[in-house]
Amino acid sequence: MVNINTVYQRVLTIANKEQRGYITPAEFNVLANQAQMDIFEQYFYDLNQYDRIGSINETIYSDTVDILQEKIDHFEKYRQAVDMSNGGGVGILPDYYRMGALYHISDGKYYEIESLSQNQLHLYVNSPLTAPTAKRPIYARYSGAGDNQQNRERRIQIYPTTITSNVQCNYIARPSTARWGFTIVNDKALYNASSSYTTHFELHESEETDLVFKILALAGITIKDQLVASYGAQEDAKNIQQEKQ
């Protein structure tokens, strides 16, 4: 976790609010979440890159793949229930960022449900050799009539359709929305750590510096200060270069 007030105060100090312009709490919260998602999404691209080239350091504390996996593991949810209340093998997945494996639990055993495209689905279902069974189930995504937007994106159809319960999944959750909570005192916003509105960054604490520089780069555009934007972008690029050496 990264303390949101620490990041906010560092951003304001570097931006020099008396001369460069003031970054309001509302502006900061928008920029902070953009920066958090940029860092979070980059984990997956970096992990793919380093997986392809292989581990470059046998020391676990400095192995890039291990470091990235540790940062991602915080967001991984295991054995989460899939809503099967619609019947007929229809499931609604939990709110996720990236979906992992799905399982059907039968007689105390976990049977993985293979993911297929709609085009593959018809071939599998209609072939005697590949037809799904309770021990070899399959699923495909599809949109249902009348679904709200969220359910349309998360609806699946499982085969055989006799599977109507005991379905679980693993997935990567998105970071919670970060918010700098405050109280107005004498027309000034003061940090309020006890506010229910306050939510810290869920990213690993090592990302504090990256968050500051990414927010600065975005804030420079908001307050129309090219120097602030350039400084944040340059420092962010420097950090990335050091991490990948």
N, C-alpha and C positions, 0 to 999 in steps of 0.2 A: 504494500500500500504506500502511496505517496500523499503526504499531507497537502491538501489543496491550498491552505493559507500560506504555507511556505512558498509554493510555486507562485501564487498571486503576488506576494510581497516582493519576490525576486524579479518578477516581470515588471512590476511598477517601478522598482528601483532602477533597473537597467534602462527602461524606457524613459526615465527622467520625466515624470509626469508634469513637473512645474514648467518645463520648457518644451517638451515634445508633444504634450497632449495627454489627456486623462483617459484611461481604459476603464470604462464602467464595469460594475459586477456583471451586468447582463451581457455585455460584449465579451468579457473574459470567459464567462461560462460557455458561450457558443464556441469561442476559439479553443477553449480548453478541451472540449469534447471532440472537436475536429482533430486536434493534435493527438489526443489519446487514441482515436480510431486509426489515424495514420500510422502510429507506432505499432498498434496491435495488428493491423493488417500486414505490415511489413514482416512480422515474425514468420508468417507462413511462406512468403517468398524467399526469405533468407534461409529458412530451414530446408526448403527444397533445393536451394543452391548448394548448401554445404553438405547435404545428403548425397548429392550427385558427385561432388568432388571427394567425398570421404572425409573422415575425421582428420583434422590437421594437428591435433595435440592429444597425447595419451593421458595428460593430467586432467582429471575429471573437473577440477575447479576452473580450468581455463579452456576446456574443450567447447568450441562454439556450438556444436550440435546439442550438447548437454545443457548449456546455458539457455539456448533458445527453447528447448523442450521444457526446462524448468519454468520459464516464463509463461508458456502456453498451458502447462499442467494445472496452473491455478484456476483456469477457466473451464477445465474439462469436468463434465458431469457424467457419472456412471450409473447405469441401471435405473434410468428414469422412466416412469410409466408413460406409455402411449395411450391416449384416449381412444378406446375401442367401443364407446357407448352407442355409436351409430349402427352397429351390427353389420353383418354381411362381409366381414373382413375389412371394413373401412376404418382407417385410423387417422387421428389428428396428432401430428408430432408436437412436442413441446416447442416453445419459442427458442430457437437456436441460431447460432451464427454459422457453424459448420457441422453437418451431421456426420456421425460416425457409424458404428455398426448397430443393427437392429437384431433383436433376439426374440424367439418365442420360447416360453418356459413350459415344458411338458414333462410330467413325472420327475420333477426335480432337476431336469437337464436343460441346458441352454442350446437351442438350435438357431444358428445364424440365419437371418432372412436376407437372401441375396437381392441386391438392388438391380433392376433392369429398366431399360427405356421402354416406352410404349411399343415401339417397333419390335423389340426383342420379346416383349411379353407375349404377343400372339403366337410367336414361333414356339416358345417354351410350353405354353398352356396346351397347344394343339398337338404336340408331339408326344407319343407314348413314352419315349425314352427320357424326356426332360420335364414331363408334367409335374407340377409341384405336389408335394406331399407334406404332411404335418412335420416330418423330420427333414424335409428339404424344401422349405417354403421360399417364396419369392414375393417381391412387391414392386410397384411402380407408382410414380406420382401422377396425380391428375386433379383437375379442377372440377368441383361439383356445382351444379346449378343452385343458385341462391346462397352460396357461401359468401361470407364477408371476405375482404381482401386477405386478412391474416390466415384464415382457414384455407383459402384457395392455395396459398403458397405452401401450406403444411399438410395438406390432405394426401393420403396414400391409400392404395388398394392392395391388400394382401391376398395371396392365393396359397393354399386353398381357402376359400371364403368361410370355411368352417372355423377358422381361427378368429375368435371374437373376444379373446381376453388374454391376459398374461403375456403382453408384449412390452418389451422394454428397449431402451436405446441408450447409446453413449453419444454425447455431443459436446461441442465447444460453445459455451455461452458468450455473448458479447459483454464487454465491460459495462458496469452500471453507469448511468449518466452522472458525471461529476458536477457538483454544484458548490459554489462558494456562498455559504449562508451568511446573512448579515442582518444587523439591526440599525435602523436610522436613529442617530443621536445628533441633535443640533444640525440637521440637514446633511449629515455625513454618514456614509455607510461604514459601519464597524463590524469586523468579523465576529460571528456568533457560532462558536464551536458546538454549542448545545442545541442549535436550531435543527428542527426535523428536516429542514431544507438542505442542510450541509451534508454533502456526500464526497468523500475523498476519492482520489484516483485509485482504481483497482490494479493498476499496473505494478510491476515489481519496483521496489524502491530504487533500484539502480537506474530507472528511467527518469528520475527527477530532473536532471540536467537537460536531457533531450526534450522533455516537456517544456521547460522554460524557453529554450531556443526556438522550438517549433511555434510556440504561442507568440513569441516576439516577432517571428517572421510574418505570421498572419496579422498580428496587431499593427505592424508597421503599415500595412495596407489600409487597415481600418482608420487609423489616425492620420493617414496620408503623410507618413514620414519615411522616406526612402532609406534613410540611414539606419533606422530601427529595423526595417524589413531586411536590409542587406546584412546587418550584423547578425540577426537571428539566423538567416539562411546560411551564412558563412560558417558560423559556429556549429550549426546542425550538421552541415556537410563535413566539417572537421571531425566531429564525433563519430559519424558514420564511417569515415575513412579509417580512423584509429581502430574501430571495432572490427573492421574487415581485413586488417593487415595480418 
